[in-house]
């Protein structure tokens, strides 16, 4: 079995991470996240940077945010509920959560 040299594996991993980080703002736009959220300012929902600041150093934050993205919620950021996002699959929710947390 042929294996990639470790330097090639590191390069491929870095390229994939770079792609997913760049793809997330577009994914957020495609999944209508930007209808209620913006990167740096509050709209109907909190700014993504504010979310990142609150959860950045918490264990399990990516999984918790991914679940909130898919299932919605109310009360964490005020009285306006975040509706469930059934158009976002689990992988997309995880990618969006990681991107939001990277904005701290």
N, C-alpha and C positions, 0 to 999 in steps of 0.2 A: 504494500500500500504506500503510495507516494504522499508525503506530507509537505505542506508549505513550510519554508523556513520561518522561524519566529519573527523575523523582520517583516516578511510579507504579510504575516497574520496581523501584526500590529498596524501595518499600513491599510489593510482591508478593513479592519475594525475602525480605524480613524476615519476612513472614507465613509463608511456606513453611518457613523455617528454624525459626521458633518452633513450628510444627506438628510438624515432624519431631523436634525436641528433646523435646517433650511426649509424642509417640507412642512413643518408644523404651523407656521403662520398661514400658509396656503390652506392647510387642512382645516385650521380654525375658521378660515373664511368659507371654505366649501361646506362645512358642517353648521354654518350659521351661528357660530359662537360670537362673532363680531357684531351680531345684531344687538347684543346686550352687554358685551364686554369690549374694552379697548386695552391696549398694552399699558398705557401710562395714565389713563384717566377713568374715573368712575362714569359709567353710563347707567343703565338699569341695574346692572350687576357691578361688582367691584372690578377695579383695574387688575389685569393679570399680574402686574408687578406687586400690587398689594397682597394678592393671594400668595405669590411666591415668598414675600417677606414674612407672612404669617406662618407658612408651613415648611419653609426651606430646610430647617434643621430637625424636623420631627421624623422619628422612625415611622416607616409605613406611609409617609405622605404621598408618594406616587400612586400607591394602590388606593388610598382613601380618596384622593382627588379623581382618579379614574372612575371609581364607583359613583361619586357625586356627579361627574359628567354624564354618566349613563342613566342614573336613577333620579337625578335632581335632588332638591332639598329646599328647606326654608328655615329661617331663623338665624343662621350663622352670620349673615351679612345684613340683616334687616328683615323687614316684613315682606319684601317682594320675593316670591318663590322662584326657584330655578326649575323649569319644567324638565321632565325626563327627556333624554335625547336618544330615542330608539334608532335613529339613523346612524349613530356612532357605534361601531363594533368595539369589542374589548381591546383589540390591538390599537385601534385609533385612539381610544380613550387613554390608554397608557402612553402613547406617543404625545398626545396633547398635554397630559399631566406632566410629563418630563419636560416638555418645552416650557410650560408655565413656570415650573420650578427653576428653570435655568435663567429666568428673567430677574432674579433677586438682585 
